Amino acid sequence: MTLSVMGSRSPLQSPWEELKLFRVLEAQTGIRLVFDTPIDDAYEERKNLAFASGSLPDVFFGGRLSPADEVTYGSQGLLLPLEALIAEHAPNLAQLLAERPDLRRAITTPDGHIYALPAVTAGFGVYPKLWINAAWLDALGLAMPRTTDELYEVLRAFQTGDPNGNGEADEIPISSTSLEGWPLDDLRPGLLAAFGFSVGYGRALFDVADGRVRFVPAEPAFYEYLAFVHRLYRDGLLDPDAFTQDLTALAAKGAADRLGAFTAAGPFLVVGPERNETFRQLLPLTSAVNATPMWPRTSAYVRGTFAISHTNPDPAATMRWVDRFYDLEGALLLVHGVYGEDWVYTPSGGIARLYPEGENPELYRAATLTPDAGSQLPHNREPVFALAQIDLAQTNPLNFYIAEQTALLEPYAAPTLPPLYFTPDEQRELSALLLELERFTQSAEAGFITGQRPLDTWEAYLETLRRIGLERVLALYTAAYERYLAAGAAE
């Protein structure tokens, strides 16, 4: 059997047909996959075109399906309901859902169906992490900043003090990347936390505080965030390329020792393995409007990673194919490759990864083994993560250091808004309103930061949000959040 597959491919990854995972799976199952995997930034447009044209793949794998996609295209019959297939053909996932009613609740739409499968992540705070150049701090005799004002002064010192010691004013105090044009996509969550917000990446525009759902870009503290980041940009502390560059461009600057601070899963992805430990996790900051250090803890469940379309010639076989990744053996294959070739067990029962000497293990994994390095895929990572922690200091010093640094954030963890679904009627009303709100706030945020939109036009900006329909959007989100809480109380 041949299945067509659409997924979102990270720029770090080789074309998926070249990755070892899929060659092994084809040999094991007899199912051949034909891929349509545009690079991340182009994926959203390609996915939307597939639904609009009706030219759908048989499977979305690493599909980045939004809750709106699930509800809209599930109710239209373009995506198949999966709960009966799970019960009959996916024993691993069925057991996981039975053990975790909160997981079933998180992926069940208001009509009672499951249209997409999740990734179950592990550990705390995989994203975001904001790293600061400790070697530069030491070179200039600076302490780790703990407030936004202190961060500003540190970045100013990075700009003027020649901390890389090359005699040139080439230092970039702080930089970022932007996903699909969203301003400072990866830097934003860590900085927003200093102003009292707990949000994830990019289009995460809502949070919840004291039981109230908030549209973050309309809150008074968001104005203070904009004023702070505008000051960084105005004074040359924020990389002007941060609004357009991708990870490859950022890493080129990191390799040249030009970066003072950035956000990434680990420093080595930007500055290389040999300088991994020269960067430290920037601990949560406070500001004039927020005296409580906090850091966003995103949900352990990533929705929308896998779905079966109505064109699929054998949904039962496809469900059996994906169910292996919710078992330890299949998850190990998905994450690390083939036992004995790509990884082995340590004497203590942990995992030691095998890769060519001198290679960056994550870049090697992305280029040769699996799209798990950079894409969100359907699987249960928790048992794999538990094994990987055994002997981690010896088997993976890069990740051991990152785990140590990440643990420092645990005391400050603040939940983000849980995953919400809307009814089809709500979704139809919400889609147009939210799209206009997103487009406007995306443009306005960039304008406020760069100075193209003066900060003294804030009240006019708020009036535009209200005109677009902010109050109605908040009412819909509040209703969905109350349903979520009620479902949890009933479990």
Legacy VTK file of the C-alpha trace (Angstrom):
# vtk DataFile Version 3.0
C-alpha trace
ASCII
DATASET POLYDATA
POINTS 491 float
0.000 0.000 0.000
1.149 3.544 -0.743
0.023 6.507 1.365
0.507 10.168 0.573
1.763 12.131 3.584
1.831 15.847 4.316
3.903 17.278 7.159
5.825 20.327 8.290
9.571 19.920 7.746
12.156 21.788 9.800
14.915 23.565 7.844
17.388 21.354 9.721
15.922 18.158 8.271
16.807 16.332 5.091
13.889 15.484 2.790
11.853 12.907 4.647
12.176 10.270 1.932
15.922 10.259 2.721
15.486 9.668 6.470
16.217 6.258 7.914
12.999 6.096 9.964
10.785 5.803 6.918
12.993 3.257 5.150
12.844 1.052 8.246
9.086 1.471 8.607
8.472 0.558 4.973
10.551 -2.602 5.403
8.667 -3.500 8.587
5.118 -2.743 7.419
5.043 -2.849 3.624
3.471 0.612 3.624
5.232 3.005 1.267
4.966 6.739 1.945
5.040 9.528 -0.630
5.824 12.873 0.973
4.696 16.463 0.591
6.712 18.214 3.296
7.194 21.952 2.749
9.584 23.796 5.026
7.940 25.146 8.195
7.320 28.686 6.951
5.594 27.485 3.765
3.646 24.666 5.366
0.621 26.588 6.638
-0.215 27.952 3.196
0.233 24.518 1.566
-1.945 22.853 4.195
-4.720 25.423 3.796
-4.583 25.039 0.008
-4.928 21.264 0.335
-8.123 21.631 2.357
-9.528 24.384 0.151
-8.892 22.469 -3.070
-9.919 19.074 -1.726
-6.581 17.642 -2.881
-5.780 16.047 0.443
-3.007 13.699 1.495
-4.016 10.337 2.919
-2.245 11.184 6.178
-1.093 14.272 8.040
2.075 13.337 9.959
3.782 16.137 11.861
0.768 17.951 10.490
0.484 21.030 12.719
-3.300 20.855 12.546
-4.903 23.635 14.543
-7.976 23.108 16.748
-9.899 25.036 14.081
-8.667 22.595 11.425
-9.838 19.637 13.497
-13.294 21.040 14.214
-13.928 22.528 10.773
-12.596 19.783 8.539
-13.652 17.021 10.897
-17.265 18.222 10.892
-17.106 18.477 7.087
-15.951 14.863 6.777
-12.548 15.713 5.313
-10.821 14.313 8.416
-12.000 10.980 9.761
-13.143 10.534 13.386
-10.574 8.284 15.023
-12.045 7.074 18.323
-13.499 3.821 16.896
-10.269 3.140 15.014
-8.325 3.729 18.221
-10.515 1.326 20.176
-10.169 -1.441 17.581
-6.713 -0.964 16.085
-4.558 1.104 18.498
-4.087 -0.781 21.788
-1.134 1.328 22.895
-2.935 4.634 22.447
-6.199 3.216 23.813
-4.445 2.212 27.011
-2.824 5.622 27.306
-6.188 7.364 26.904
-7.758 5.062 29.506
-5.008 5.886 31.978
-5.215 9.630 31.295
-8.694 11.056 31.040
-7.133 14.522 30.836
-5.415 13.488 27.601
-8.661 12.226 26.097
-10.345 15.469 27.153
-7.539 17.508 25.574
-7.974 15.903 22.129
-11.784 15.432 22.020
-13.693 18.098 20.105
-17.093 19.402 21.290
-18.957 16.974 18.999
-17.386 14.073 20.921
-14.949 13.005 18.210
-11.157 12.727 18.069
-9.929 13.952 14.697
-6.178 14.224 15.387
-3.633 12.436 17.552
-1.215 14.070 19.985
2.412 14.024 20.927
2.843 13.332 24.638
5.936 15.258 25.634
8.151 14.836 28.674
10.194 16.961 31.023
9.627 20.578 31.966
9.823 23.604 29.759
11.202 22.235 26.521
10.347 25.662 25.148
11.141 28.422 25.566
14.619 28.807 27.023
16.351 32.154 26.932
20.130 31.790 27.004
22.646 34.494 27.932
26.355 34.545 27.204
27.982 33.814 30.567
31.463 34.202 29.066
30.572 37.772 28.122
29.162 38.425 31.595
32.413 37.208 33.119
34.561 39.182 30.686
32.774 42.385 31.663
32.385 41.572 35.369
28.581 41.598 35.179
26.070 39.774 37.347
23.160 37.781 35.951
20.257 40.233 35.413
17.078 39.657 37.434
14.950 42.594 36.273
14.170 44.089 32.879
16.136 47.221 33.810
19.147 45.089 34.720
18.820 43.165 31.463
18.854 46.433 29.542
22.088 47.495 31.256
23.722 44.121 30.601
22.791 44.278 26.915
24.106 47.832 26.712
27.419 46.608 28.172
27.505 43.795 25.618
27.086 46.408 22.894
29.863 48.732 24.017
32.335 46.587 25.999
33.789 44.352 23.248
33.128 41.185 25.272
34.191 38.881 22.415
37.567 40.602 22.470
38.084 41.021 18.738
38.421 44.795 18.848
35.363 45.301 16.662
31.900 46.598 17.547
30.242 43.523 16.040
28.404 42.221 19.100
24.642 41.621 18.820
23.310 41.940 22.387
20.077 39.980 21.844
18.565 38.284 18.806
15.611 36.184 17.759
13.890 34.419 14.898
10.370 34.985 13.612
8.005 32.205 12.536
5.679 33.063 9.666
6.389 36.728 10.223
5.294 36.823 13.844
7.479 39.356 15.678
10.217 37.770 17.806
8.417 34.429 17.847
10.912 32.622 20.068
12.088 35.516 22.245
8.596 36.770 23.030
7.449 34.226 25.689
10.448 34.738 27.961
10.251 38.524 27.800
6.469 38.585 28.195
6.832 36.530 31.394
8.685 39.465 32.939
5.503 41.505 32.478
3.212 38.882 34.013
2.114 36.826 30.996
2.411 33.069 30.489
2.189 32.301 26.770
3.809 29.976 24.268
5.186 30.725 20.842
4.015 32.849 17.950
0.261 33.124 17.783
-0.216 32.353 21.480
-2.177 35.529 22.143
-4.242 34.379 25.126
-3.413 33.462 28.689
-5.368 32.972 31.898
-4.789 34.789 35.176
-6.919 34.573 38.317
-9.463 32.527 36.368
-9.840 35.176 33.655
-8.980 34.549 30.001
-6.989 37.485 28.674
-6.143 38.678 25.178
-2.545 39.509 25.953
-1.995 42.274 23.347
-4.874 44.303 24.860
-3.639 44.237 28.464
-2.035 47.329 30.084
1.108 45.340 30.934
1.531 44.500 27.245
2.045 48.197 26.598
4.945 48.078 29.057
6.375 45.064 27.230
6.170 46.945 23.926
7.842 49.993 25.447
10.698 47.837 26.764
11.324 45.976 23.505
11.021 49.216 21.531
13.744 50.674 23.741
15.963 47.669 22.958
15.358 48.135 19.243
15.763 51.912 19.293
19.089 51.694 21.120
20.520 49.034 18.818
20.418 46.233 21.385
17.894 44.068 19.538
19.112 42.530 16.293
17.280 44.278 13.409
17.342 40.936 11.541
15.272 39.347 14.315
12.039 40.001 12.402
13.060 38.068 9.305
15.842 35.579 10.009
15.586 31.828 10.511
17.602 29.515 12.742
20.310 29.032 10.104
21.002 32.770 9.937
20.985 33.038 13.730
23.411 30.124 14.028
25.855 31.811 11.619
26.051 34.758 14.022
26.402 32.391 16.961
29.285 30.565 15.309
31.077 33.909 14.922
30.699 34.651 18.673
28.517 37.671 18.046
25.468 36.818 20.206
24.805 37.898 23.767
21.367 36.319 24.245
18.879 34.257 22.237
16.194 31.609 22.626
16.684 27.969 21.593
16.120 24.444 22.877
19.829 24.372 23.680
22.737 26.766 23.106
24.582 24.256 20.912
21.935 24.615 18.200
23.069 28.214 17.744
26.695 28.387 18.919
27.892 24.808 18.449
28.548 21.970 20.925
31.945 23.257 22.019
30.427 26.465 23.422
27.230 24.941 24.817
28.178 25.584 28.434
29.317 29.156 27.863
25.625 30.090 27.841
23.394 29.951 30.904
19.639 29.962 31.281
18.394 33.486 31.941
16.249 33.136 35.043
12.804 34.758 35.096
12.867 38.533 35.250
10.613 40.947 37.066
9.555 44.392 35.916
7.860 47.521 37.175
4.455 45.924 36.516
5.215 42.377 37.715
7.053 41.529 40.929
6.568 37.751 40.618
9.213 35.810 38.664
7.450 33.337 36.379
8.095 31.169 33.332
5.529 29.604 30.981
4.910 25.883 31.351
3.245 24.691 28.182
0.927 21.702 28.012
2.469 18.220 28.005
0.182 17.405 25.083
0.791 18.734 21.578
-2.387 18.353 19.556
-2.840 18.008 15.821
0.251 15.946 15.004
-1.511 13.181 13.030
-4.796 12.812 11.159
-6.349 10.529 8.557
-8.197 12.122 5.658
-11.260 10.733 3.890
-9.071 9.805 0.900
-7.144 7.200 2.912
-7.485 3.739 1.301
-7.097 1.779 4.568
-7.691 3.755 7.795
-7.412 0.615 9.960
-3.934 -0.241 8.672
-2.929 3.402 8.988
-4.042 3.456 12.629
-2.090 0.278 13.340
0.932 1.917 11.658
0.855 4.983 13.914
-0.033 3.154 17.124
3.456 1.663 17.351
4.792 5.118 18.302
2.752 5.119 21.519
4.683 2.040 22.682
8.253 2.211 24.028
9.817 0.194 21.200
8.191 2.273 18.475
8.847 5.551 20.261
12.532 4.646 20.560
12.643 4.037 16.811
10.892 7.340 16.127
13.134 9.350 18.455
16.551 7.667 18.285
16.598 5.240 15.373
17.466 1.550 15.188
18.747 -0.308 18.245
22.349 -1.437 17.796
22.916 0.967 14.892
21.853 4.374 16.213
21.664 3.725 19.961
22.429 1.067 22.575
21.524 0.447 26.190
24.055 1.416 28.846
24.964 -1.022 31.653
22.613 0.956 33.915
19.711 0.583 31.496
19.935 4.037 29.974
20.384 5.013 26.344
23.644 5.883 24.614
23.259 7.421 21.169
25.659 6.441 18.381
26.724 9.043 15.849
29.887 9.912 13.905
32.653 11.516 15.920
32.616 15.276 15.635
28.981 15.442 14.539
26.396 17.534 16.350
24.049 14.757 17.566
20.832 16.724 16.979
21.833 17.949 13.545
22.934 14.425 12.648
19.602 13.064 13.857
17.691 15.620 11.758
19.787 15.065 8.658
19.871 11.277 8.635
17.491 9.597 11.077
14.126 11.124 11.905
11.912 14.219 11.598
11.455 14.017 15.376
14.417 16.398 15.449
12.497 19.588 14.710
8.900 18.447 14.064
6.093 17.468 16.452
5.150 13.857 15.724
2.523 11.481 17.161
4.126 9.435 19.954
4.509 9.027 23.695
7.899 10.416 24.634
7.705 9.907 28.385
9.216 6.386 28.621
11.943 7.337 26.133
12.723 10.458 28.143
12.916 8.440 31.378
15.466 6.042 29.868
17.471 8.919 28.450
17.881 10.476 31.903
19.792 7.426 33.134
23.538 8.120 32.779
22.681 11.306 30.870
25.818 13.075 32.094
27.935 10.409 30.416
25.817 9.580 27.383
24.745 13.097 26.362
26.635 15.899 28.126
24.950 18.525 25.936
21.464 17.533 27.052
22.586 16.922 30.636
23.731 20.522 30.890
20.497 21.760 29.323
18.460 19.626 31.756
20.383 21.091 34.687
19.739 24.613 33.467
16.089 23.936 32.686
15.499 22.580 36.190
16.256 26.060 37.495
12.983 27.227 35.923
10.794 24.671 37.706
10.075 26.808 40.813
8.765 29.589 38.575
6.489 27.506 36.334
3.198 29.160 35.429
0.619 27.294 33.316
-0.342 28.558 29.911
-3.946 28.569 28.712
-4.939 24.900 28.284
-5.842 23.585 24.837
-9.389 24.614 23.933
-11.877 23.562 21.281
-14.844 25.512 19.958
-18.125 24.232 18.554
-18.506 24.450 14.754
-20.796 27.472 15.110
-18.345 29.159 17.478
-15.461 28.262 15.202
-17.147 29.769 12.147
-17.762 32.999 14.029
-14.346 32.993 15.629
-12.262 32.216 12.556
-12.864 35.476 10.735
-12.652 37.598 13.873
-9.497 35.934 15.130
-7.774 36.071 11.757
-8.322 39.822 11.571
-7.187 40.255 15.172
-4.054 38.201 14.516
-3.151 40.105 11.373
-3.682 43.452 13.024
-1.816 42.653 16.240
1.040 41.015 14.311
1.547 44.149 12.252
0.941 46.527 15.155
3.344 44.719 17.482
6.141 44.923 14.935
5.286 48.576 14.325
5.341 49.485 18.015
8.700 47.751 18.485
10.389 49.364 15.479
8.831 52.781 16.059
6.841 52.803 12.830
3.741 52.907 15.023
4.262 55.433 17.869
3.537 54.172 21.370
1.324 57.202 22.001
-1.200 55.675 19.556
-1.912 52.877 22.058
-5.482 54.034 22.763
-6.283 54.155 19.055
-4.828 50.637 18.750
-7.133 49.397 21.529
-10.112 51.001 19.841
-9.275 49.130 16.630
-9.147 45.843 18.575
-12.593 46.560 19.975
-13.914 47.474 16.532
-12.620 44.202 15.077
-14.516 42.268 17.739
-12.219 41.700 20.713
-15.044 41.513 23.272
-16.841 38.787 21.291
-13.612 36.794 20.855
-12.958 36.947 24.583
-16.524 35.797 25.282
-16.043 32.770 23.020
-12.703 31.888 24.618
-14.179 32.273 28.093
-17.059 29.936 27.231
-14.638 27.325 25.842
-12.427 27.615 28.908
-15.412 27.130 31.224
-16.389 24.001 29.265
-12.851 22.727 29.656
-12.964 23.249 33.419
-16.386 21.631 33.671
-15.232 18.557 31.717
-12.284 18.194 34.065
-14.489 18.450 37.112
-16.702 15.668 35.715
-13.825 13.212 35.226
LINES 1 492
491 0 1 2 3 4 5 6 7 8 9 10 11 12 13 14 15 16 17 18 19 20 21 22 23 24 25 26 27 28 29 30 31 32 33 34 35 36 37 38 39 40 41 42 43 44 45 46 47 48 49 50 51 52 53 54 55 56 57 58 59 60 61 62 63 64 65 66 67 68 69 70 71 72 73 74 75 76 77 78 79 80 81 82 83 84 85 86 87 88 89 90 91 92 93 94 95 96 97 98 99 100 101 102 103 104 105 106 107 108 109 110 111 112 113 114 115 116 117 118 119 120 121 122 123 124 125 126 127 128 129 130 131 132 133 134 135 136 137 138 139 140 141 142 143 144 145 146 147 148 149 150 151 152 153 154 155 156 157 158 159 160 161 162 163 164 165 166 167 168 169 170 171 172 173 174 175 176 177 178 179 180 181 182 183 184 185 186 187 188 189 190 191 192 193 194 195 196 197 198 199 200 201 202 203 204 205 206 207 208 209 210 211 212 213 214 215 216 217 218 219 220 221 222 223 224 225 226 227 228 229 230 231 232 233 234 235 236 237 238 239 240 241 242 243 244 245 246 247 248 249 250 251 252 253 254 255 256 257 258 259 260 261 262 263 264 265 266 267 268 269 270 271 272 273 274 275 276 277 278 279 280 281 282 283 284 285 286 287 288 289 290 291 292 293 294 295 296 297 298 299 300 301 302 303 304 305 306 307 308 309 310 311 312 313 314 315 316 317 318 319 320 321 322 323 324 325 326 327 328 329 330 331 332 333 334 335 336 337 338 339 340 341 342 343 344 345 346 347 348 349 350 351 352 353 354 355 356 357 358 359 360 361 362 363 364 365 366 367 368 369 370 371 372 373 374 375 376 377 378 379 380 381 382 383 384 385 386 387 388 389 390 391 392 393 394 395 396 397 398 399 400 401 402 403 404 405 406 407 408 409 410 411 412 413 414 415 416 417 418 419 420 421 422 423 424 425 426 427 428 429 430 431 432 433 434 435 436 437 438 439 440 441 442 443 444 445 446 447 448 449 450 451 452 453 454 455 456 457 458 459 460 461 462 463 464 465 466 467 468 469 470 471 472 473 474 475 476 477 478 479 480 481 482 483 484 485 486 487 488 489 490
